[in-house]
């Protein structure tokens, strides 16, 4: 055998498991470095998913779960109407559409907590929320012969990794969007959904959720946000008119807002920039806007209201105040001097921002839904006891039901909860709210 042949042999030899354990990483608790069942499952998923086409993400998860003794895997994604969970299709996957308000899968989705259903053969059906960060992506369902906390922890991590795969690969596929759709979407709605940030965002100090209606035909309404260091940036927009033109106006407006945000502009400067670009790009037309900033350490909110309905301050389950004050002219008219307002929040306070389509829509009998009905719904349904994501979903469904499924105007909602000031060590293990409420680690 030549030296070259010997070298080739060494290259082709498969290393033993103990050789793959590594020499540098060490567990402070002295646990062995060999690959555990959980590491093998999650590692295989992660390794194989890198180059896996999006249509095979669901089948890949089902295959890996089946390899470890699970069965009947279903991956549900929320539809655009916030009404049903719709299953991915593919080899190894099961499932049919499930109502969010009345199903085990829906319970897991609404509460962000695992739901377990014993089966007749003694096995257990697990429904685990799929959270990307804190955004509600959907629900992973699987059946195991029996379940303990080790199984629950691993199932939760599989669901989290599945959520990450769906979100990551959504950037270059329509597979998951088509799963979520129940009817064709208008071009204007497509423009608006493309510009939206995640509908849900949660940290130990902030919880936020938004919604757009009607989901498949929204035009000029939208919202935006960004959490940067110690500041939560907030914005709600309502461009004049309907259809593609209104959606195009809203798209330009959001781009101008984000441009100012990225450049570190103060609120008055951001307003002026949006006012200028709207006037130059769409002469004779305008858009209302609410732009604000919340200091996540002190709880001080500052904002400019450019022709919007006043936001609501919710404390202890009741609407205690409006975010009122002199209203600035809508953007697009030119050369207005903006009025900047400020208020101090208390830990647990919630803010609800909305466009005029929420309160001006007609309900059965011809009356407007009205701000009083909005306040009453918030208080009667004890929305403060639910996460903002579920509060906004229920409110959005109530608006649609109240007007008999019909709409003559767009409507957008944005709810924010300030939980309190930051902790000294945000990276410490066991920080309250640092893991999802339904986690076995909580």
NORBELPE-V951737 format. One record per backbone hydrogen bond with DSSP energy under -1.0 kcal/mol. CO is the residue of the C=O (numbers start at 0). NH is the residue of the N-H. Records with the same first field share a line. If there is no record, write none. Layout:
BEGIN
CO=NH / NH
END
This chain:
BEGIN
1=5
2=6
3=7
4=8
5=9
6=10
7=11
8=12
26=29
35=39
36=40
37=41
38=42
39=43
40=44
41=45
42=46
43=47
44=48
52=55
53=56
55=59
56=60
57=61
58=62
59=63
60=64
61=65
62=66
64=69
65=68
70=142
72=93
73=140
74=87
75=138
76=85
78=81
82=99
83=78
84=97
85=76
89=92
97=84
102=106
103=107
104=108
105=109
106=110
107=111
114=126
116=124
118=121
122=118
123=143
124=116
125=141
126=114
127=139
129=136 / 137
131=133 / 134
134=131 / 136
137=129
138=75
139=127
140=73
141=125
142=70
143=123
147=151
148=152
149=153
150=154
151=155
152=156
153=157
154=158
155=159
156=160
157=161
158=162
159=163
160=164
161=165
162=166
163=167
164=168
165=169
167=170
168=171
173=177
174=178
175=179
176=180
179=79
185=189
186=190
187=191
188=192
189=193
198=209
200=207
204=418
205=202
206=416
207=200
208=414
210=412
212=410
213=216
215=185
219=238
221=236
223=234
225=232
227=230
229=295
230=227
231=293
232=225
233=291
234=223
235=289
236=221
237=287
242=246
243=247
244=248
245=249
246=250
247=251
248=252
249=253
250=254
251=255
252=256
253=257
254=258
255=259
256=260
257=261
258=262
259=264
260=263
265=269
266=270
267=271
268=272
269=273
270=274
271=275
272=276
273=277
274=278
275=279
276=280
277=281
281=284
285=239
286=330
287=237
288=305
289=235
290=303
291=233
292=301
293=231
294=298
298=344
299=294
300=342
301=292
302=340
303=290
304=306 / 327
305=288
310=322
311=351
312=319 / 320
313=349
314=317
317=314
320=312
321=323
330=286
340=302
342=300
345=348
348=417
349=313
350=415
351=311
352=413
354=357
355=359
358=369
360=368
362=365
366=362
369=373
370=374
371=375
372=376
373=377
374=378
375=379
376=380
377=382
378=381
381=384
382=385
386=390
387=391
388=392
389=393
390=394
391=395
392=396
393=397
394=398
395=399
396=400
397=401
398=402
399=404
400=403
401=363
402=405
410=212
411=354
412=210
413=352
414=208
415=350
416=206
417=347
424=427
427=430
430=433
435=438
438=441
END
